[in-house]
Amino acid sequence: MRRSFIIAANCVILAGLLLGVQEVSGVQFWHWQISSVSAARGLMFWGLAIASAANAAAALFLVKGRKDKRVCWLWAAIFIALLGGEYAYERGYFNFRWLKNALLWIQSKL
């Protein structure tokens, strides 16, 4: 039961970060973006950092069972991996130009 609660809570946090941050920070007037992009990046970065720290703290101090601790550590690792991906994308270490080129190639063949 506790593992189900841990998983459900982390899924809600993840959905809130991936869907909610864009909605909260993305103020638009017709088709013009009014809000700054850096606000969305900062909210996403700090949200992922707080979520990973909260899962690690729960695994260390709050959760008693071995399997429950493993689930908390797994979610902490997931949030850290997403945080690392966000950091690498913002710094330009990887991009999605290959995806754009592949889609344009497919579009030209159709």
ABEGO torsion letter per residue (X at the ends): XAAAAAAAAAAAAAAAAAAAAAAAABBBBEABBABBAAAAAAAAAAAAAAAAAAAAAAAAAABABAAAAAAAAAAAAAAAAAAAAAAAAAAGABBAAAAAAAAAAAAAAX
